[in-house]
Amino acid sequence: MMTAMTTAYTHGLTLASDAILSWTHRYGSTTSCLARLRGTRDPAAADRLLLTVVLSELRGQPRGHYVLSDVAGAANSARAQLVPGSVDPGAITWLVHHGEFSSADPTGPESLTRVDLRWTLDRYSVPAWDEVTRLNYDDSRRLLAELRLRPVEEVLDAMPWDIPRPRQDGGDTGPHQG
């Protein structure tokens, strides 16, 4: 049962976009993740887009500079760089995606964490821990399929890498790099 995901919009996708998102992490270094936007038209208002943003953690980031440790910073950057201006920032569903592409030492199947971010005036604020929900593996697998997300490695391989490619060594297991 996916009660935690009742507001992830997946039926009748009208927007699908993948990009590398880079931002200055709150701990100081530039960090990157794979950002994937999936949108549907709101059945109650045809001019409104319901958006789900999936931020896939990529291995090789500086130690401690993970998406979940600065999800508000990642969301603020995604909002400024990738999200259509017509989308209500308070109505976006934010998911953080982990899997073997996230760490040199993967710990299990792909998983999703839902983060309920609050939009105040002009930015997202750091969520409280009760606003962060890790979905179980079955719900994660089902939602990933509904969002029609291709495997992370396949998306990365298809990108024209004229921007720095994430390090493939275990940058997240070595000394701080920044």
C-alpha positions in Angstrom: 0.0 0.0 0.0 1.4 3.4 -1.0 -0.4 5.7 1.4 2.7 7.8 1.8 2.7 8.6 -1.9 -0.9 9.7 -2.4 0.3 13.0 -4.0 3.0 11.6 -6.4 1.4 12.2 -9.7 2.0 9.5 -12.3 -1.1 9.0 -14.4 -0.9 10.4 -17.9 2.6 11.9 -17.9 2.8 15.1 -20.0 6.3 16.2 -19.0 9.4 14.0 -18.7 12.8 15.6 -18.4 16.2 14.4 -17.2 19.2 16.6 -16.3 22.3 16.8 -14.1 21.6 19.3 -11.3 24.6 20.9 -9.7 24.5 23.3 -6.7 26.7 24.6 -3.9 26.0 22.2 -1.0 25.4 23.8 2.4 28.7 22.2 3.5 30.5 24.2 0.8 31.4 22.1 -2.2 29.7 21.7 -5.5 27.5 18.6 -5.5 25.6 17.0 -8.4 22.7 14.6 -8.8 20.5 13.3 -11.6 17.3 15.3 -11.5 14.2 13.9 -13.2 11.0 15.8 -13.6 7.7 14.0 -14.3 4.5 16.0 -14.7 0.8 15.5 -15.4 -2.0 17.8 -16.0 -4.2 18.4 -13.0 -7.7 16.9 -13.8 -9.3 19.7 -11.8 -7.5 22.5 -13.6 -6.2 21.8 -17.1 -3.7 24.7 -17.0 -2.1 23.4 -13.8 0.9 21.0 -13.9 1.3 18.5 -11.1 5.0 17.8 -10.8 7.1 15.1 -9.2 10.9 15.6 -9.0 13.2 12.7 -8.4 16.7 13.5 -7.3 19.0 10.5 -7.8 22.1 10.4 -5.6 25.2 9.8 -7.6 28.3 8.1 -6.2 31.5 10.1 -6.2 30.3 13.2 -4.4 32.5 14.7 -1.5 32.0 12.9 1.8 28.9 14.1 3.6 27.7 16.1 0.6 24.6 13.9 0.0 21.3 15.0 -1.5 19.4 14.3 1.8 21.9 16.3 3.8 21.0 19.4 1.7 17.7 18.5 0.1 16.4 22.1 0.5 19.4 23.4 -1.4 19.0 20.8 -4.2 15.3 21.7 -4.4 16.0 25.4 -4.5 18.5 24.9 -7.3 16.1 22.5 -9.2 13.3 25.1 -8.9 15.5 27.9 -10.3 17.2 25.8 -13.0 14.7 23.2 -14.2 11.1 23.6 -12.9 8.8 25.5 -15.2 7.9 28.9 -13.7 4.2 28.1 -14.0 4.4 25.2 -11.4 3.4 26.0 -7.9 6.5 25.3 -5.8 4.4 24.3 -2.8 2.7 21.6 -4.8 5.8 19.7 -6.0 6.4 16.1 -4.8 10.1 15.6 -4.0 11.7 12.2 -4.0 15.3 11.2 -3.3 16.4 8.1 -5.1 19.2 5.7 -4.0 20.6 2.5 -5.5 23.9 0.9 -6.6 24.6 4.1 -8.6 24.7 6.1 -5.3 27.6 4.4 -3.5 30.7 2.3 -4.1 29.2 -0.1 -1.5 25.5 -0.5 -2.4 23.4 -1.8 0.5 20.3 -3.1 -1.2 17.7 -2.5 -4.0 16.8 0.9 -5.3 14.8 3.0 -2.8 12.9 6.3 -2.6 12.6 8.8 0.2 9.8 11.3 0.1 10.7 14.7 1.5 7.8 17.1 2.3 9.5 20.5 1.6 7.8 23.7 2.7 7.9 26.7 0.3 8.1 30.0 2.2 8.2 33.2 0.2 11.0 32.5 -2.2 12.7 29.2 -1.1 12.4 25.8 0.4 13.4 25.4 4.0 15.2 22.4 5.6 12.6 19.7 6.4 12.1 18.4 9.9 12.8 14.7 10.3 9.0 13.9 10.5 8.8 15.4 7.0 11.1 12.7 5.5 9.7 9.2 4.8 11.7 6.3 3.4 9.4 4.1 1.3 9.8 0.3 1.5 11.4 -1.5 -1.5 8.1 -2.7 -3.0 6.5 0.8 -2.9 9.8 2.3 -4.3 9.9 -0.3 -7.2 6.2 0.3 -8.1 6.5 4.1 -8.0 9.8 4.1 -10.1 7.9 2.1 -12.7 4.9 4.4 -12.6 7.1 7.4 -13.1 8.7 5.6 -16.1 12.2 6.2 -15.0 14.9 4.6 -17.0 17.9 3.1 -15.1 20.2 5.8 -13.8 23.3 4.3 -15.6 21.4 4.2 -18.9 20.4 7.9 -18.5 23.9 8.9 -17.7 25.4 7.0 -20.6 23.0 8.7 -23.0 23.9 12.3 -21.8 26.4 14.4 -23.9 29.0 14.8 -21.2 30.3 18.2 -22.0 29.9 18.8 -18.3 32.1 17.0 -15.7 31.0 13.4 -15.3 30.5 12.3 -11.7 33.6 10.5 -10.3 33.3 6.7 -10.6 35.8 6.1 -7.8 34.4 5.8 -4.3 34.6 9.6 -3.6 32.0 9.2 -1.0 34.2 6.8 1.0 37.5 8.7 0.9 38.7 11.9 2.6 36.8 15.1 2.1 37.1 16.5 -1.4 36.1 20.0 -2.1 
